[in-house]
């Protein structure tokens, strides 16, 4: 029970978690800083930020495909 409370009371804010998830999506990290950030991440924030990032990625891809298909003359 104490582990669950400890996991939900991490130090990094939600926006810092979003930034970390964004950098992980594009595969960029800063070595030791990314390891220390990962230790302080709130797992709930990571899940929410990951879902939001995936939805944004899908929306961007759909918009790109629609733009490309509108330019194609069949």
Biopython code that builds the backbone (N, CA, C, O; Angstrom):
import numpy as np
from Bio.PDB.StructureBuilder import StructureBuilder

atoms = [
    (1, "UNK", "N", (0.822, -1.195, 0.000)),
    (1, "UNK", "CA", (0.000, 0.000, 0.000)),
    (1, "UNK", "C", (0.862, 1.254, 0.000)),
    (1, "UNK", "O", (0.544, 2.241, -0.662)),
    (2, "UNK", "N", (1.945, 1.202, 0.743)),
    (2, "UNK", "CA", (2.833, 2.347, 0.819)),
    (2, "UNK", "C", (3.499, 2.613, -0.534)),
    (2, "UNK", "O", (3.745, 3.767, -0.885)),
    (3, "UNK", "N", (3.792, 1.553, -1.294)),
    (3, "UNK", "CA", (4.387, 1.713, -2.622)),
    (3, "UNK", "C", (3.438, 2.468, -3.554)),
    (3, "UNK", "O", (3.876, 3.299, -4.349)),
    (4, "UNK", "N", (2.138, 2.176, -3.456)),
    (4, "UNK", "CA", (1.159, 2.848, -4.308)),
    (4, "UNK", "C", (1.104, 4.344, -3.982)),
    (4, "UNK", "O", (1.085, 5.173, -4.892)),
    (5, "UNK", "N", (1.079, 4.691, -2.705)),
    (5, "UNK", "CA", (1.069, 6.093, -2.306)),
    (5, "UNK", "C", (2.357, 6.789, -2.716)),
    (5, "UNK", "O", (2.345, 7.949, -3.128)),
    (6, "UNK", "N", (3.461, 6.076, -2.601)),
    (6, "UNK", "CA", (4.758, 6.632, -2.976)),
    (6, "UNK", "C", (4.821, 6.884, -4.483)),
    (6, "UNK", "O", (5.404, 7.876, -4.921)),
    (7, "UNK", "N", (4.232, 6.001, -5.270)),
    (7, "UNK", "CA", (4.259, 6.131, -6.727)),
    (7, "UNK", "C", (3.409, 7.295, -7.207)),
    (7, "UNK", "O", (3.749, 7.927, -8.207)),
    (8, "UNK", "N", (2.315, 7.594, -6.522)),
    (8, "UNK", "CA", (1.439, 8.675, -6.967)),
    (8, "UNK", "C", (1.865, 10.045, -6.421)),
    (8, "UNK", "O", (1.285, 11.063, -6.799)),
    (9, "UNK", "N", (2.851, 10.079, -5.553)),
    (9, "UNK", "CA", (3.324, 11.351, -4.993)),
    (9, "UNK", "C", (4.755, 11.626, -5.451)),
    (9, "UNK", "O", (5.636, 11.887, -4.631)),
    (10, "UNK", "N", (4.978, 11.568, -6.741)),
    (10, "UNK", "CA", (6.294, 11.840, -7.288)),
    (10, "UNK", "C", (6.498, 13.331, -7.445)),
    (10, "UNK", "O", (5.550, 14.104, -7.303)),
    (11, "UNK", "N", (7.725, 13.750, -7.737)),
    (11, "UNK", "CA", (8.094, 15.159, -7.736)),
    (11, "UNK", "C", (7.777, 15.907, -9.028)),
    (11, "UNK", "O", (7.484, 17.101, -8.978)),
    (12, "UNK", "N", (7.825, 15.257, -10.157)),
    (12, "UNK", "CA", (7.715, 15.942, -11.445)),
    (12, "UNK", "C", (6.257, 16.279, -11.752)),
    (12, "UNK", "O", (5.361, 15.468, -11.518)),
    (13, "UNK", "N", (6.026, 17.491, -12.281)),
    (13, "UNK", "CA", (4.676, 17.934, -12.616)),
    (13, "UNK", "C", (4.179, 17.233, -13.877)),
    (13, "UNK", "O", (4.929, 16.546, -14.570)),
    (14, "UNK", "N", (2.895, 17.428, -14.150)),
    (14, "UNK", "CA", (2.294, 16.799, -15.316)),
    (14, "UNK", "C", (2.935, 17.315, -16.607)),
    (14, "UNK", "O", (3.185, 16.542, -17.532)),
    (15, "UNK", "N", (3.198, 18.624, -16.664)),
    (15, "UNK", "CA", (3.768, 19.194, -17.889)),
    (15, "UNK", "C", (5.200, 18.718, -18.123)),
    (15, "UNK", "O", (5.616, 18.552, -19.269)),
    (16, "UNK", "N", (5.953, 18.498, -17.055)),
    (16, "UNK", "CA", (7.289, 17.922, -17.192)),
    (16, "UNK", "C", (7.185, 16.478, -17.686)),
    (16, "UNK", "O", (8.027, 16.018, -18.458)),
    (17, "UNK", "N", (6.162, 15.775, -17.241)),
    (17, "UNK", "CA", (5.938, 14.413, -17.714)),
    (17, "UNK", "C", (5.581, 14.411, -19.193)),
    (17, "UNK", "O", (6.055, 13.560, -19.946)),
    (18, "UNK", "N", (4.745, 15.363, -19.615)),
    (18, "UNK", "CA", (4.386, 15.478, -21.034)),
    (18, "UNK", "C", (5.638, 15.727, -21.864)),
    (18, "UNK", "O", (5.811, 15.129, -22.927)),
    (19, "UNK", "N", (6.510, 16.605, -21.383)),
    (19, "UNK", "CA", (7.760, 16.885, -22.091)),
    (19, "UNK", "C", (8.616, 15.622, -22.201)),
    (19, "UNK", "O", (9.181, 15.348, -23.260)),
    (20, "UNK", "N", (8.715, 14.860, -21.127)),
    (20, "UNK", "CA", (9.495, 13.633, -21.134)),
    (20, "UNK", "C", (8.909, 12.611, -22.106)),
    (20, "UNK", "O", (9.649, 11.951, -22.835)),
    (21, "UNK", "N", (7.588, 12.482, -22.117)),
    (21, "UNK", "CA", (6.930, 11.550, -23.040)),
    (21, "UNK", "C", (7.141, 12.004, -24.480)),
    (21, "UNK", "O", (7.377, 11.172, -25.356)),
    (22, "UNK", "N", (7.060, 13.312, -24.741)),
    (22, "UNK", "CA", (7.301, 13.834, -26.083)),
    (22, "UNK", "C", (8.703, 13.474, -26.553)),
    (22, "UNK", "O", (8.877, 12.979, -27.667)),
    (23, "UNK", "N", (9.699, 13.719, -25.717)),
    (23, "UNK", "CA", (11.075, 13.404, -26.110)),
    (23, "UNK", "C", (11.255, 11.905, -26.322)),
    (23, "UNK", "O", (12.038, 11.497, -27.179)),
    (24, "UNK", "N", (10.552, 11.090, -25.566)),
    (24, "UNK", "CA", (10.675, 9.648, -25.758)),
    (24, "UNK", "C", (9.999, 9.205, -27.056)),
    (24, "UNK", "O", (10.426, 8.228, -27.671)),
    (25, "UNK", "N", (8.947, 9.914, -27.480)),
    (25, "UNK", "CA", (8.288, 9.600, -28.745)),
    (25, "UNK", "C", (9.228, 9.794, -29.923)),
    (25, "UNK", "O", (9.214, 9.013, -30.874)),
    (26, "UNK", "N", (10.055, 10.851, -29.857)),
    (26, "UNK", "CA", (10.967, 11.095, -30.974)),
    (26, "UNK", "C", (12.343, 10.483, -30.733)),
    (26, "UNK", "O", (13.217, 10.581, -31.594)),
    (27, "UNK", "N", (12.547, 9.856, -29.585)),
    (27, "UNK", "CA", (13.775, 9.112, -29.339)),
    (27, "UNK", "C", (14.962, 9.936, -28.912)),
    (27, "UNK", "O", (16.104, 9.562, -29.176)),
    (28, "UNK", "N", (14.711, 11.056, -28.253)),
    (28, "UNK", "CA", (15.803, 11.912, -27.811)),
    (28, "UNK", "C", (15.830, 11.907, -26.286)),
    (28, "UNK", "O", (14.798, 12.062, -25.634)),
    (29, "UNK", "N", (17.025, 11.729, -25.729)),
    (29, "UNK", "CA", (17.183, 11.771, -24.283)),
    (29, "UNK", "C", (18.525, 12.359, -23.918)),
    (29, "UNK", "O", (19.417, 12.462, -24.760)),
    (30, "UNK", "N", (18.669, 12.743, -22.671)),
    (30, "UNK", "CA", (19.915, 13.365, -22.233)),
    (30, "UNK", "C", (20.644, 12.496, -21.215)),
    (30, "UNK", "O", (21.085, 13.004, -20.185)),
    (31, "UNK", "N", (20.776, 11.234, -21.471)),
    (31, "UNK", "CA", (21.580, 10.349, -20.625)),
    (31, "UNK", "C", (21.129, 10.299, -19.185)),
    (31, "UNK", "O", (20.037, 9.822, -18.878)),
    (32, "UNK", "N", (21.984, 10.798, -18.299)),
    (32, "UNK", "CA", (21.717, 10.720, -16.865)),
    (32, "UNK", "C", (20.477, 11.508, -16.460)),
    (32, "UNK", "O", (19.769, 11.112, -15.534)),
    (33, "UNK", "N", (20.205, 12.624, -17.148)),
    (33, "UNK", "CA", (19.018, 13.424, -16.815)),
    (33, "UNK", "C", (17.751, 12.636, -17.085)),
    (33, "UNK", "O", (16.809, 12.698, -16.295)),
    (34, "UNK", "N", (17.706, 11.895, -18.186)),
    (34, "UNK", "CA", (16.502, 11.123, -18.483)),
    (34, "UNK", "C", (16.304, 9.994, -17.480)),
    (34, "UNK", "O", (15.167, 9.634, -17.175)),
    (35, "UNK", "N", (17.387, 9.434, -16.964)),
    (35, "UNK", "CA", (17.278, 8.385, -15.949)),
    (35, "UNK", "C", (16.747, 8.979, -14.652)),
    (35, "UNK", "O", (15.877, 8.391, -14.010)),
    (36, "UNK", "N", (17.265, 10.144, -14.261)),
    (36, "UNK", "CA", (16.786, 10.755, -13.018)),
    (36, "UNK", "C", (15.337, 11.217, -13.167)),
    (36, "UNK", "O", (14.562, 11.136, -12.214)),
    (37, "UNK", "N", (14.964, 11.702, -14.358)),
    (37, "UNK", "CA", (13.569, 12.080, -14.597)),
    (37, "UNK", "C", (12.665, 10.859, -14.494)),
    (37, "UNK", "O", (11.581, 10.940, -13.916)),
    (38, "UNK", "N", (13.090, 9.752, -15.037)),
    (38, "UNK", "CA", (12.274, 8.534, -15.030)),
    (38, "UNK", "C", (12.016, 8.047, -13.607)),
    (38, "UNK", "O", (10.966, 7.466, -13.332)),
    (39, "UNK", "N", (12.947, 8.274, -12.720)),
    (39, "UNK", "CA", (12.760, 7.850, -11.327)),
    (39, "UNK", "C", (11.699, 8.692, -10.618)),
    (39, "UNK", "O", (11.052, 8.218, -9.685)),
    (40, "UNK", "N", (11.522, 9.927, -11.053)),
    (40, "UNK", "CA", (10.587, 10.833, -10.382)),
    (40, "UNK", "C", (9.231, 10.932, -11.072)),
    (40, "UNK", "O", (8.355, 11.649, -10.590)),
    (41, "UNK", "N", (9.037, 10.238, -12.180)),
    (41, "UNK", "CA", (7.777, 10.333, -12.921)),
    (41, "UNK", "C", (6.634, 9.681, -12.160)),
    (41, "UNK", "O", (6.805, 8.659, -11.494)),
    (42, "UNK", "N", (5.479, 10.292, -12.274)),
    (42, "UNK", "CA", (4.262, 9.726, -11.710)),
    (42, "UNK", "C", (3.667, 8.796, -12.769)),
    (42, "UNK", "O", (3.379, 9.245, -13.878)),
    (43, "UNK", "N", (3.476, 7.516, -12.455)),
    (43, "UNK", "CA", (2.974, 6.568, -13.454)),
    (43, "UNK", "C", (1.625, 6.951, -14.052)),
    (43, "UNK", "O", (1.377, 6.689, -15.229)),
    (44, "UNK", "N", (0.761, 7.560, -13.267)),
    (44, "UNK", "CA", (-0.551, 7.984, -13.766)),
    (44, "UNK", "C", (-0.362, 9.082, -14.817)),
    (44, "UNK", "O", (-1.019, 9.072, -15.858)),
    (45, "UNK", "N", (0.533, 10.019, -14.540)),
    (45, "UNK", "CA", (0.819, 11.083, -15.504)),
    (45, "UNK", "C", (1.408, 10.517, -16.789)),
    (45, "UNK", "O", (1.095, 10.996, -17.878)),
    (46, "UNK", "N", (2.253, 9.508, -16.670)),
    (46, "UNK", "CA", (2.874, 8.913, -17.855)),
    (46, "UNK", "C", (1.817, 8.271, -18.746)),
    (46, "UNK", "O", (1.860, 8.428, -19.967)),
    (47, "UNK", "N", (0.879, 7.560, -18.160)),
    (47, "UNK", "CA", (-0.183, 6.911, -18.932)),
    (47, "UNK", "C", (-1.046, 7.958, -19.633)),
    (47, "UNK", "O", (-1.335, 7.830, -20.823)),
    (48, "UNK", "N", (-1.454, 8.984, -18.903)),
    (48, "UNK", "CA", (-2.290, 10.032, -19.490)),
    (48, "UNK", "C", (-1.539, 10.768, -20.599)),
    (48, "UNK", "O", (-2.095, 11.008, -21.671)),
    (49, "UNK", "N", (-0.292, 11.124, -20.347)),
    (49, "UNK", "CA", (0.507, 11.833, -21.352)),
    (49, "UNK", "C", (0.752, 10.955, -22.573)),
    (49, "UNK", "O", (0.746, 11.455, -23.698)),
    (50, "UNK", "N", (0.966, 9.667, -22.378)),
    (50, "UNK", "CA", (1.164, 8.749, -23.505)),
    (50, "UNK", "C", (-0.081, 8.629, -24.369)),
    (50, "UNK", "O", (0.011, 8.622, -25.596)),
    (51, "UNK", "N", (-1.235, 8.534, -23.741)),
    (51, "UNK", "CA", (-2.490, 8.452, -24.496)),
    (51, "UNK", "C", (-2.734, 9.749, -25.267)),
    (51, "UNK", "O", (-3.116, 9.716, -26.437)),
    (52, "UNK", "N", (-2.512, 10.894, -24.609)),
    (52, "UNK", "CA", (-2.682, 12.179, -25.302)),
    (52, "UNK", "C", (-1.714, 12.316, -26.474)),
    (52, "UNK", "O", (-2.102, 12.771, -27.551)),
    (53, "UNK", "N", (-0.467, 11.927, -26.269)),
    (53, "UNK", "CA", (0.528, 12.020, -27.344)),
    (53, "UNK", "C", (0.162, 11.103, -28.510)),
    (53, "UNK", "O", (0.325, 11.480, -29.670)),
    (54, "UNK", "N", (-0.326, 9.918, -28.210)),
    (54, "UNK", "CA", (-0.737, 8.998, -29.276)),
    (54, "UNK", "C", (-1.920, 9.560, -30.061)),
    (54, "UNK", "O", (-1.952, 9.459, -31.288)),
    (55, "UNK", "N", (-2.890, 10.148, -29.366)),
    (55, "UNK", "CA", (-4.040, 10.747, -30.044)),
    (55, "UNK", "C", (-3.628, 11.921, -30.925)),
    (55, "UNK", "O", (-4.135, 12.080, -32.035)),
    (56, "UNK", "N", (-2.711, 12.738, -30.428)),
    (56, "UNK", "CA", (-2.218, 13.866, -31.226)),
    (56, "UNK", "C", (-1.466, 13.362, -32.449)),
    (56, "UNK", "O", (-1.637, 13.899, -33.543)),
    (57, "UNK", "N", (-0.643, 12.349, -32.280)),
    (57, "UNK", "CA", (0.093, 11.771, -33.411)),
    (57, "UNK", "C", (-0.859, 11.225, -34.469)),
    (57, "UNK", "O", (-0.652, 11.448, -35.661)),
    (58, "UNK", "N", (-1.891, 10.519, -34.048)),
    (58, "UNK", "CA", (-2.872, 9.975, -34.987)),
    (58, "UNK", "C", (-3.604, 11.100, -35.714)),
    (58, "UNK", "O", (-3.822, 11.017, -36.923)),
    (59, "UNK", "N", (-3.988, 12.156, -34.984)),
    (59, "UNK", "CA", (-4.679, 13.284, -35.605)),
    (59, "UNK", "C", (-3.797, 13.982, -36.638)),
    (59, "UNK", "O", (-4.270, 14.352, -37.712)),
    (60, "UNK", "N", (-2.529, 14.160, -36.318)),
    (60, "UNK", "CA", (-1.600, 14.792, -37.262)),
    (60, "UNK", "C", (-1.440, 13.930, -38.505)),
    (60, "UNK", "O", (-1.440, 14.448, -39.622)),
    (61, "UNK", "N", (-1.303, 12.631, -38.325)),
    (61, "UNK", "CA", (-1.171, 11.737, -39.475)),
    (61, "UNK", "C", (-2.414, 11.757, -40.358)),
    (61, "UNK", "O", (-2.298, 11.739, -41.584)),
    (62, "UNK", "N", (-3.593, 11.793, -39.758)),
    (62, "UNK", "CA", (-4.834, 11.855, -40.523)),
    (62, "UNK", "C", (-4.904, 13.147, -41.331)),
    (62, "UNK", "O", (-5.305, 13.133, -42.494)),
    (63, "UNK", "N", (-4.515, 14.258, -40.719)),
    (63, "UNK", "CA", (-4.522, 15.545, -41.424)),
    (63, "UNK", "C", (-3.533, 15.515, -42.591)),
    (63, "UNK", "O", (-3.853, 15.990, -43.681)),
    (64, "UNK", "N", (-2.353, 14.970, -42.377)),
    (64, "UNK", "CA", (-1.357, 14.877, -43.457)),
    (64, "UNK", "C", (-1.882, 14.026, -44.603)),
    (64, "UNK", "O", (-1.734, 14.400, -45.767)),
    (65, "UNK", "N", (-2.484, 12.900, -44.297)),
    (65, "UNK", "CA", (-3.027, 12.024, -45.343)),
    (65, "UNK", "C", (-4.140, 12.730, -46.112)),
    (65, "UNK", "O", (-4.200, 12.638, -47.338)),
    (66, "UNK", "N", (-5.018, 13.433, -45.403)),
    (66, "UNK", "CA", (-6.100, 14.152, -46.093)),
    (66, "UNK", "C", (-5.553, 15.240, -47.005)),
    (66, "UNK", "O", (-6.070, 15.441, -48.104)),
    (67, "UNK", "N", (-4.523, 15.941, -46.570)),
    (67, "UNK", "CA", (-3.913, 16.980, -47.402)),
    (67, "UNK", "C", (-3.296, 16.366, -48.644)),
    (67, "UNK", "O", (-3.484, 16.877, -49.748)),
    (68, "UNK", "N", (-2.567, 15.285, -48.477)),
    (68, "UNK", "CA", (-1.917, 14.623, -49.611)),
    (68, "UNK", "C", (-2.963, 14.089, -50.590)),
    (68, "UNK", "O", (-2.821, 14.248, -51.802)),
    (69, "UNK", "N", (-4.001, 13.464, -50.069)),
    (69, "UNK", "CA", (-5.029, 12.896, -50.941)),
    (69, "UNK", "C", (-5.836, 13.986, -51.650)),
    (69, "UNK", "O", (-6.331, 13.758, -52.754)),
    (70, "UNK", "N", (-5.975, 15.152, -51.042)),
    (70, "UNK", "CA", (-6.711, 16.220, -51.713)),
    (70, "UNK", "C", (-5.903, 16.814, -52.875)),
    (70, "UNK", "O", (-6.476, 17.405, -53.790)),
    (71, "UNK", "N", (-4.581, 16.657, -52.838)),
    (71, "UNK", "CA", (-3.724, 17.173, -53.891)),
    (71, "UNK", "C", (-3.629, 16.210, -55.076)),
    (71, "UNK", "O", (-3.257, 16.615, -56.177)),
    (72, "UNK", "N", (-3.962, 14.948, -54.853)),
    (72, "UNK", "CA", (-3.867, 13.929, -55.907)),
    (72, "UNK", "C", (-5.084, 14.019, -56.794)),
    (72, "UNK", "O", (-6.217, 14.007, -56.313)),
    (73, "UNK", "N", (-4.849, 14.111, -58.096)),
    (73, "UNK", "CA", (-5.956, 14.147, -59.065)),
    (73, "UNK", "C", (-6.039, 12.773, -59.715)),
    (73, "UNK", "O", (-5.076, 12.290, -60.310)),
    (74, "UNK", "N", (-7.179, 12.169, -59.594)),
    (74, "UNK", "CA", (-7.347, 10.824, -60.157)),
    (74, "UNK", "C", (-8.145, 10.901, -61.443)),
    (74, "UNK", "O", (-8.397, 9.875, -62.075)),
]
sb = StructureBuilder()
sb.init_structure("model")
sb.init_model(0)
sb.init_chain("A")
sb.init_seg("    ")
for serial, (resi, resn, name, xyz) in enumerate(atoms, 1):
    if name == "N":
        sb.init_residue(resn, " ", resi, " ")
    sb.init_atom(name, np.array(xyz, "f"), 0.0, 1.0, " ", f" {name:<3s}", serial, name[0])
structure = sb.get_structure()
